[in-house]
Amino acid sequence: MSHRSGDTSPAKAHETKARDNTMAFLESRFRGFSCPQEGLDEGFLGLVAATYARETTRRFLSCHRAELTRRGHGLVGFVEDWLSHDMAFEMVWDPAVGSIFRATQAGNAADAATAAAALALRVSASGLSGEWSLALGKPVRLQWGRWLLPAADQIAVICDGKGACVRSRVDDNNHEINFTRTDDDWQADDAEGMPQFGTQQKKIAVLPATALAADGLGAFDAPLPVAEKLSPEIIQNYQEPITLLAEYSPIYLPWVLRVLRYIIPLRETDIRSGSVEDQFGVVCVSLSLNAVALAESFVHEASHQYLHLLCRLGPLDDGTDANLYYSPVMLMERPLSRIVVAYHAFANLVLFYRFCVSNGVTDESYCARREAELLSQVQQLETPLRTNQALTSIGRGLCDPLIERLHHG
């Protein structure tokens, strides 16, 4: 009598092959998040973002349904209607979705109301028809597309996709703004528009200090030295790196514009740039940087955004490597996952500067010097990553293409 050590039936073999094919498909898509040279699957990008947004919103509603129903009318049903529709990446890649996650974690009723209003406004501005209202509990300043709404502790919206009326109140002061949709944008006569820069097709908005002070936007964990006034010179200062990317490193222009939504301008500070993992599309950037350094900061923060999104599918490592590795960036020992984060961002900067130098950027000596400085750090970060068995397929998908390109072009 023969002994069979495992199931070798045709059904089992088919199941194994299907699983292997699925993993191969996913791993090839992970590589697109490593750098723009790999080619990003836009459909997969949208699927990851939409799946996360849908699951996070459902979890949020299950936690706060009763409170949101008590505070207003129609919002829960409006958001649930949205969950049954297709979700475009442009719609869900927004700090409103990140705020839903933060509010679920915090469990605070006022924070939940603010997050719910921000999301419902985002959904309304995306064109979904509906009517809803909500009492916020504290004055906050939210937004309708690129338009800032006045600080309010109560808000009501009626929208049919082509026009919208947003009524808000704080204390005994009522305010009403009527929006009209033209092409892919909203127009309003009595609203404060956020300054924008970018290209004709893709825009990045600059968040004013007044919006951040009201706790409605840009939920960073520490106070930021935000520039008080947004002069035309500040907006031009941010436009210059976009022009530089388009001319000298064009492959990185869509890499940046796809995921950066809002810039928080910082007064002169030691901080070059920064972002928060769950504040999708929001980054802070110092005003003290020149055009090349600003472009570097945009590429750096965009790289973090791609990594943060991909990590919604799983971790960078499996936890079996408990060692700490020296980071020349942070000047301290760091766990493996943080080494991956740093390597991913700084390796992209090396590639960005190589493009600038090869395409004859005006400030070539500065770019060449920065490339050499960063490459030294990247090589040190790379050492524990090359053959580390603790990296997951996500971690390997982010690192391996960069290792290959840095060494073999």
N, C-alpha and C positions, 0 to 999 in steps of 0.2 A: 504494500500500500504506500503510495507516494505522499509526501508531506508538502503542503503549499504554504509558504511563509507569508504570503500576502494575497490580496484580491487582485487578480490579473484579468478580470472579466473585461469584455469590450466596453461595458458601461463605465467601469472604473477608469479604464485607459482614456476614454473620451473625456471624462470629468477632469482628469489630470492634465490632459492636453489643453482643455478649455481654460483651466486655471493658469497654466503656464502662458498661454496666449494673452490672457488678460493682464498678467503681470508684465509681460513684455510690452504690451500696449501702454500701460501706465508708466513704466520706466522710461520709455521713449518720450512721453509727454513731460515727465519731470525735468528732463534736460532743457526744455524750453524756458524754464524758470531760472536757469543758471546764468545766462547771458544772452543778449539779443542775437548773437551770431548763430545760435542753435536753432532759431526759428520757433516762435511760440505758436502753439495750437490755440487759436482764439476761441474756438468752440469749447475746448477743454477748460480754458481759463474761465469762461463764463459759467460753465457747469459747476466748477468748484466753488466759485463765489456765490452763485444762486443757491446751491445746495446748502451752503453754510448759512446764508441769509434766511432761507426758509426754515431750517431746523432751529436756528437761534430765535427767530420770531415766534415760532410755535411754543417753544419752551418759555419764552417771556410771557406770552398770553396765558399759558396755563398757570403761571405764578401770579399774574396781576389782573386777571380777567375781572374779578369781582370789584377790585378797587377802581379800575378804569371805567367800568359800567356805572359805578356810583358817582364818579366825578364828571361824567358827561353823557353824550348821546351819540350812538352810531359809529364810534371809532373802532371798537372791536370788530364789528361786522365788516366795516370798510377794509380793515387790514386783512381779515380772513378772506375777503373777496380777492384781494391782491395776491394772497398766497396760492390761489387757484389758477393764476395767470402765469405765462412765461415771464421770466425775469432776465432782462438784459444786464450785461456786466456794467454798462454805464450807469444803470439805475442803482444797483446794489453796492457798487464800490463807492461807499460814502460813509462818513463818520456817523451818520444816523444809525446804520446797522451796527457799528461798533458800540454805540451808546446803549443799544438794546442789550447787548451782551453784558456790559458793565452794570446796567441796572438790574439785570437778573442776578448777578453775583452779589450786589450790594443789598438787595431786598428792601430798599428804602422807597416808600410810597411816592414822595415828592420827586425823587430821581426817576422813578418809573414813569410818572406822568410826563415829565420833561422829555424823556426818551421816546415815549409813545407819540407825543405831539411832533417831535422832530421827524420820526419815521413816517407818520401819516402825512405830514407836509411834503416830505420827499416823494411819497407815493402819489399824492395829489398833483404835484408839479411834474411828475413823469407822464401825466395825462389820463390817469384813471378817474372816471367820473364817480362822484359820491358827495355825501354831506355828513359832517360830523362836528362835534364840539367837545371841549375838554377844559376842566378847571385844573390849573397847573400847581397851585399851592404856593408858589413863590414867583416873583417876576423873573422871566428869562427872555433872552433875545434869540429868536430862531430865524429861519430863513425860508424863502420860497425861491428855489433855483438860485440864481445869482443875486437875489434881492434880499436885503436884511429887513426883518419885521421889527416894529417897535417893541420895546420891553413890555411884557404882558404876563398876567397871571391867569387869564382866561382867553380862549381862542375858539373861533368857529369858522368852518370852511364849507363853501359850496363850490363845486367844480364840475364842469361838463366836458373837460378835455380841451376845449377851445377858449373858454373864459372861466374866471374864478373870482370869487369874492372872499376875502379874508378879513374877518372882524376880530378885533382884539380889545381887551380891556385891562387896565391896571388901576386899582382903587376906583375912582369914579370917572376916569377918563376913558372914553371910547374912541376907537380908531377903525377906519375901514379902508382897505386897499382893494382896488379892482385890477385884475390882471387879464391881459389878452395875449393869446398865443399866436405868434407869427413865425412860420417855418419851424425851427427847432428851439425857439427861445420864447421867453415871456417878456412882455412889456408892461410897464406901469407908470402912471403919472405921479404918484404920491408915495414913492418908496425909495429907500437908499440902496443904490446898486453898489456891489463890491467891485473895486478895481480889478481888472483882469489883464493878463498877458499871455503870450503863447503864439499859436498860429491861427489862421482863419478857421481851421477845422477843430482845433483843440485849444481850450482855454484853461488857465489856472487862475483861481481867484485869490486875492490877498485879503486876509481877515483883519479887520480893524480892531483896535484895543477895546472899543466900546462893546463889540460883540462878545469878546472873550470875558470881559469883566462881568457880564450878566450870566455867566455859567451855562449858556446855551450851546456854545460851540467850542471845539478844541479842548476837550477834557484831559488836559495834562495833569499829572499828579503834583507838580510843584509850580509855584508862581514863576512866570516868565517875564523877562524885561522887554515887553512888547513895545515897539515903536508907537508913540502916541498919535502921530499924524501921518497919513499916507499921501505924500506929495507926488506930483507927476514924476519927479526925479527918482523916487523910490521904485515906482512901477517900471520906469525905463531901466533902472538898475537890474531888475529881475528879467527884463526882456532881453538884455544883452547876452546872457548865457544861452538863451534859446537860439538866438542868431548864430552864436558861436558853434553850438551843436549842429545846427543845420548845415553850416559851411565846412566844418573840419572833422566832425565825428557824427555824420548823419545817421548811422545805424543806431546810435544811442538816443536820437531825438524821439522816435515813437516809444522807446523803452521808458523814457521819462514821462512823456505826455499821457501815456496810457494809464498810469497809476497815480500821478500827483494831481490832486484836486484843489487843495488849499495850502497857501503859504502863510505862516505866521512870521512876520518880520521882527527880528530881534535887534534892539539897540546894540551898540558895540559891547561885545562880551567875549569871554573865552570859548563859548559854545559856537562851533562852526555851523552845526545843524543837528537835528534830532527828531525823533518820532516816537509814538507810542504804538505798541503792537496792535491794539484793537481800535485805534482811531484811523480807519482806512482812508488813505489819500491825504492826510493832514501831516505836514512837516513844518518845523520851525527852522529858519535859516537866518544867519547873521547878515546885517546890512553892511558890515565892515569888509566884506570880501570883494575882490575884483571879479571880472567876468569869468575868467578861467576857473578860479576857486569856487565861484557860485555854480558853474556847470559841473564841477567835481562834486559839490554837495548835492546837486539834483540827482546825479547818477548814483551816488552813494545811498541816498535816502530811497530812491526808486528801487534799488536792489533789495533793500530791507523790505519794502512793500511786497515784492514778489515772493520773497522767502516767507514772510508772515502769512501770506495767503496760502501757499503750498502746505505750510505746516498745519493748516486746518484739516488736512487729510491724515496727519500722523506726525510722530516725532522725528527729529533728525538722527537720533541714535537710540539703541535699544536698552541703554542703561547698564550694560555689562562692563563698560570701561569707566571705573570710578576715579581714574587718574586726573590730576590737574596739569595743564600745560601752560607754559609761559606765553602771554600775549604781549608782543612788542607795542601793540596799539594801546592797551590799557595799562601796561607796565605792571602786570600782576598775573598770578596763576589763575587759570580759568578752566571750567569744565569743558568737555569735548564739544557740546552743543554750541557754546559761545564762541569757540574757536571756528566752528563752521560758519556762524553768522558773520564774524569778522572777515574770514577768508573770502566768503562770497562777495561781500561789499568791496573789499580792497583789491581783490583780483580784477573785478570789473573796472576799477579806477585805473589800474595798470593798462588794461586794454583800451580804455577811453583815451589815455594820454598817448598811447602808441598811435592811435588813429590821428590824433591832433598833430603829432610830430610828422607822421608820414604824409599828411595832407597839407603841410606847410603853414601851420598856425603862426600868426604874427609873433606871439610870445613863445617862440620855440625853445629858447634856453630855459625858461621857467618850466615848461611842460616836460622837457627832457630831465631836468633835475628832479621834478616831482615823481616822474616815472621811476627813476633810479631809487629814490627814497622809499617809495611804496613797494617796489619789487623786493627790496631787502626785507621788509616786514612780511610781505606775502610769502616769501620763501620759508621764513621761520614758522609762520602759521601753517604752512602746507605740510611740514614734516610729520606731525602726528596723524594726518588725514590720509596719506597715500594708500596705505594698506590696512587701515583700521577696520577690523571686523565688526566693531560695534555700530558703525554707521548703517542706518537703514537704507532702503532703496531711494527714499527721498533725500537723505543726506548725501548719498553717492551721486544721485542725479544732479544735485546742486554743485558738487565739488569736482567730479571727474571731468566734465567738459572744460572747466576752467583750467584744471591741471594740464589737460591736453593742449589747450590753446596757448597757455603761457610758455610751454616748453617746445611745442612743435609748430606754433603759428596758426 
